[in-house]
Amino acid sequence: MVVGLVLAAYAVAIGLTGSALVFREQIQAWEYPDLHRSASIPISTTPDQVLAVVREAWPDGRPLTVTWPNQHSPYWMSYVLLKKGAREVFSDPASGKIIGDRDPSGGFNGWLARFHTNLLLGSSGRKLNGYGAWLLVVMSVSGTILWWPRKIVRPRLRAWPLHHATGIVALPFIVILSITGTYFIWSSDYVKAVSSVFERTSEPKARAVEGDLMSVAELAERAYAVLPGREIQRLAVVDSPTQAVRVTMREGTPAEFHRVSTVFLHPVTGDVLAVNPLSGRPAGDAILSWFSALHFGIFGGWPVRLLWFLLGLSLPVLSVSGCLLWWRRVVVPMRRKGRSRVAA
């Protein structure tokens, strides 16, 4: 009884926060309107100029990536790793001036993400979340098994039709969402399992070469030459001559992070170390990328997002209706028996 009630409360919390996070980009734009203006700004600065200003503002920080202006935000965005936490720094593409910054784990959107990911309990919460997701899979399968022999029965309980209809429609979604959610908790285990069966792209290593690191702008031009017609989504900023530079080229919208091609470049010579185009990516890469796409519902545009939002609400609906069924079937008869014994 206690386990069921706890799992019901967990399902309500995960379902509500997950449905809200379907619109995380819109929530970010609502929280930080100055960083997500719709008007585009001409780019007259280079990523190197932007990074120089960012390094001056955060001398103790280390820029890890720089994201090009896009439809989601018209500004350069530098992801800076700090001694404690990180910052997303937005820079004007015309002047290079810093427009603003934010903590990726802060604000309402960050709170939602942390609650949905680790229940606000850190690493311990992540593991609890993973176990809870597997319990939801078990509950879904066992509920189907219990329902199947009684599918022709029509109980008088009003909660039953709602619980029955919602469960049948949402069952595949709950199973997929729960399994893909555990990928973010035990990602290394999933990667090993997929790699043992399917081919995957291994990140190349750059050989040691004398010379200075190429500028980010020069590396970007090399990537454009390798995959012409694509837009750069993000470029990894390296500080070692033996670390390959990963350039992510967008094939879809900025939100569709599973639809990208990748170019690996030598940081000193700019030589192409590897190319992983979207159209020819190995099966293992495609499977792992779809784990994220299926969990977040980032494919298919707004129809899929709205569907994912509604299906996410199925968890609270099933939890509440299931508790009502349990109350009517278990608690009410027990109370009636107790009253009858007292009367006798």
C-alpha positions in Angstrom: 0.0 0.0 0.0 2.7 2.5 1.0 4.9 1.6 -2.0 1.9 2.1 -4.3 1.0 5.5 -2.9 4.7 6.6 -3.0 4.9 5.5 -6.6 1.7 7.3 -7.4 3.1 10.5 -6.0 6.3 10.0 -8.0 4.3 9.5 -11.2 2.3 12.7 -10.6 5.5 14.7 -10.1 7.4 13.2 -13.0 4.4 13.5 -15.3 3.6 17.1 -14.5 7.3 18.3 -14.8 7.9 16.3 -17.9 4.8 17.8 -19.6 6.0 21.3 -18.7 9.5 20.6 -20.0 8.1 19.8 -23.5 7.9 23.6 -23.8 11.3 24.3 -22.2 12.4 26.6 -25.0 9.2 28.7 -24.6 9.7 28.8 -20.8 13.3 30.0 -21.3 12.1 32.7 -23.7 9.4 33.8 -21.2 11.9 33.8 -18.3 14.7 35.6 -20.2 12.9 37.7 -22.9 16.0 39.8 -23.5 18.0 36.8 -24.5 15.5 35.3 -26.9 14.3 38.2 -29.1 12.7 37.1 -32.4 14.4 39.8 -34.5 17.6 38.7 -36.2 20.8 40.7 -35.9 23.5 40.8 -38.6 26.6 39.0 -37.6 29.6 41.3 -37.9 31.8 39.6 -35.2 33.8 36.5 -35.2 33.5 33.7 -32.5 37.1 34.5 -31.5 36.2 38.1 -30.7 33.2 37.0 -28.7 35.3 34.4 -26.7 37.9 37.1 -26.0 35.3 39.3 -24.3 33.9 36.3 -22.4 37.3 35.2 -21.1 37.9 38.8 -19.9 34.6 38.8 -18.1 35.2 35.3 -16.6 39.0 35.0 -16.2 38.6 31.9 -14.0 36.1 30.2 -16.3 36.8 27.9 -19.2 34.7 28.2 -22.4 33.7 24.7 -23.5 31.5 25.5 -26.5 30.3 28.4 -28.6 26.8 28.3 -30.2 26.0 30.3 -33.4 23.0 32.7 -33.5 19.9 30.9 -34.6 16.1 31.0 -34.6 15.9 30.3 -30.9 18.3 33.1 -29.9 19.8 35.7 -32.1 23.0 35.9 -30.0 26.2 34.1 -29.7 26.1 31.7 -26.7 29.2 30.6 -24.9 29.0 27.8 -22.4 31.5 28.6 -19.6 32.6 26.1 -17.0 33.3 27.6 -13.6 34.8 26.3 -10.4 31.3 25.9 -9.2 28.6 25.4 -11.8 28.5 26.9 -15.3 27.1 30.0 -17.1 25.5 30.5 -20.5 26.9 33.8 -21.7 25.0 35.6 -24.5 26.9 38.1 -26.8 25.7 40.6 -29.3 26.6 39.3 -32.9 27.1 42.9 -34.1 29.3 44.3 -31.3 30.5 41.3 -29.3 29.2 42.9 -26.2 27.8 40.6 -23.5 24.0 41.0 -23.4 23.5 38.8 -20.4 24.1 35.4 -18.8 22.2 32.8 -16.9 22.8 29.7 -14.8 21.6 26.7 -16.8 20.3 25.1 -13.6 18.7 28.2 -12.3 15.3 29.9 -12.8 12.0 28.1 -13.1 13.1 26.1 -16.1 16.2 25.0 -14.3 14.2 24.0 -11.3 11.8 22.0 -13.5 14.8 20.2 -15.1 16.4 19.4 -11.8 13.2 18.2 -10.3 12.5 16.0 -13.3 16.0 14.7 -13.5 17.1 14.1 -9.8 14.0 15.0 -7.7 16.1 17.9 -6.2 18.2 15.3 -4.4 21.5 15.4 -6.5 23.1 12.1 -7.6 21.1 10.0 -5.2 17.9 11.5 -6.7 19.1 10.5 -10.2 19.4 6.9 -9.1 16.0 7.0 -7.4 14.5 8.4 -10.5 16.0 5.6 -12.5 14.6 2.9 -10.2 11.2 4.7 -10.2 11.2 4.7 -14.0 11.7 0.9 -14.1 8.9 0.5 -11.5 6.6 2.4 -13.8 7.4 0.0 -16.6 6.6 -3.0 -14.2 3.4 -1.3 -13.1 2.3 -0.7 -16.7 3.0 -4.3 -17.8 1.4 -5.8 -14.7 -1.6 -3.5 -15.0 -2.1 -4.7 -18.5 -1.9 -8.3 -17.4 -4.5 -7.7 -14.7 -6.8 -5.8 -17.0 -6.7 -8.3 -19.9 -8.8 -11.1 -18.4 -11.4 -8.6 -17.2 -11.7 -6.4 -20.3 -15.3 -7.4 -20.8 -16.4 -6.6 -17.3 -18.0 -3.2 -16.7 -17.6 -2.1 -13.1 -19.8 0.6 -11.7 -16.8 2.7 -10.5 -16.6 5.9 -12.4 -12.8 6.0 -12.1 -12.6 2.7 -14.0 -13.4 4.0 -17.6 -11.0 6.9 -17.2 -8.2 4.6 -15.8 -8.9 2.0 -18.4 -9.0 4.3 -21.4 -6.0 6.3 -20.3 -3.9 3.3 -19.6 -4.6 1.6 -23.0 -3.8 4.7 -24.9 -0.7 5.8 -22.9 0.8 2.4 -22.1 3.3 2.4 -25.1 4.2 6.0 -24.3 4.8 5.4 -20.6 7.1 2.4 -21.3 9.1 4.2 -24.0 9.4 7.4 -21.8 10.5 5.4 -18.8 13.1 3.3 -20.6 14.5 6.3 -22.5 14.6 8.3 -19.3 16.9 5.7 -17.7 19.3 6.3 -20.5 20.2 9.7 -19.0 20.9 8.1 -15.6 23.0 5.1 -16.8 24.1 6.4 -20.1 27.5 4.7 -20.1 25.9 1.3 -19.6 23.5 2.0 -22.5 26.4 3.2 -24.7 28.4 0.0 -23.9 25.4 -2.2 -24.7 24.6 -0.5 -28.0 28.3 -0.4 -29.0 28.6 -4.2 -28.4 25.9 -4.9 -31.0 25.9 -1.9 -33.4 28.6 0.1 -35.1 29.3 3.5 -33.6 31.5 6.5 -34.5 34.6 6.8 -32.2 35.9 10.3 -31.6 39.3 10.6 -33.3 42.4 11.7 -31.6 44.7 14.5 -32.9 48.3 13.7 -33.3 50.8 16.0 -31.7 51.9 18.7 -34.1 54.0 21.8 -33.4 52.3 25.1 -33.9 49.6 27.3 -32.5 45.9 26.4 -32.2 43.9 27.6 -35.2 41.3 30.3 -34.5 37.7 29.3 -34.1 36.7 31.2 -37.2 39.3 29.3 -39.3 38.1 26.0 -38.0 34.5 27.0 -38.8 35.5 27.8 -42.4 37.1 24.3 -42.7 33.8 22.8 -41.4 31.8 24.8 -43.9 34.0 23.5 -46.7 33.5 19.9 -45.7 29.7 20.1 -45.4 28.6 23.0 -47.6 25.1 24.3 -47.2 24.8 23.4 -43.5 24.7 25.9 -40.6 27.0 25.5 -37.6 25.1 24.8 -34.4 28.0 24.5 -32.0 31.8 24.3 -32.0 33.8 22.8 -29.1 36.5 25.1 -27.8 39.7 23.1 -27.1 42.9 24.2 -25.3 45.1 21.2 -26.2 46.8 20.5 -29.5 46.0 16.8 -29.2 42.2 17.2 -28.7 40.0 17.0 -31.7 37.6 19.9 -32.4 34.0 18.8 -32.7 31.9 20.9 -35.0 28.1 20.2 -35.0 26.4 21.1 -38.2 22.6 21.6 -38.0 20.4 19.6 -40.4 17.0 20.6 -38.8 15.8 23.2 -36.3 18.0 24.2 -33.3 15.7 22.1 -31.1 16.2 18.9 -33.1 19.6 18.1 -31.7 19.4 14.5 -33.0 19.4 15.8 -36.6 23.0 17.0 -36.9 26.1 16.1 -38.8 29.5 16.2 -37.1 33.0 17.2 -38.4 36.1 16.5 -36.4 39.1 18.8 -37.1 42.7 18.9 -36.0 43.1 22.0 -33.7 46.5 23.0 -35.2 46.4 22.0 -38.8 42.7 22.1 -39.4 42.9 18.7 -41.2 39.7 16.7 -41.3 40.0 13.8 -38.9 36.5 12.3 -39.4 33.1 13.2 -40.8 29.9 11.8 -39.4 27.0 12.9 -41.7 23.4 12.5 -40.6 22.5 10.6 -43.8 25.3 8.0 -43.3 25.6 7.8 -39.5 26.2 4.3 -38.1 23.2 2.5 -36.5 24.6 2.8 -33.0 24.8 6.6 -33.3 21.2 6.8 -34.6 19.9 4.5 -31.8 21.5 6.6 -29.1 20.4 9.9 -30.6 16.8 8.7 -30.8 16.8 7.9 -27.1 16.9 11.6 -26.5 14.6 12.5 -29.3 11.9 10.1 -28.1 12.1 11.2 -24.5 11.9 14.9 -25.3 9.5 14.7 -28.3 11.7 16.9 -30.4 10.7 15.3 -33.7 7.7 16.0 -35.9 7.2 19.6 -34.9 4.3 21.0 -32.8 1.9 18.1 -33.3 4.3 15.7 -31.6 5.1 18.3 -28.8 1.4 18.7 -28.0 0.9 14.9 -28.1 3.9 14.4 -25.7 2.4 17.1 -23.4 -0.9 15.4 -23.3 0.6 11.9 -22.9 2.8 13.2 -20.1 -0.4 14.1 -18.2 -1.5 10.5 -18.4 0.8 9.7 -15.5 -1.1 12.0 -13.0 -4.4 10.8 -14.4 -3.5 7.1 -14.0 -2.1 7.7 -10.5 -5.1 9.6 -9.2 -7.7 7.3 -10.8 -5.7 4.2 -9.6 -5.8 5.6 -6.0 -9.5 6.1 -6.3 -10.0 2.5 -7.5 -7.8 1.3 -4.6 -9.8 3.3 -2.1 -13.2 2.0 -3.4 -12.1 -1.6 -3.7 -9.9 -2.0 -0.6 -10.4 0.8 2.0 -14.2 1.2 1.7 -14.9 -2.6 2.1 -12.5 -2.8 5.1 -14.3 0.0 6.8 -17.7 -1.5 6.1 -16.5 -4.8 7.6 -15.2 -3.0 10.7 -18.5 -1.3 11.2 -20.4 -4.6 10.8 -18.2 -6.2 13.5 -18.8 -3.4 15.8 -22.5 -3.5 15.3 -22.5 -7.3 15.8 
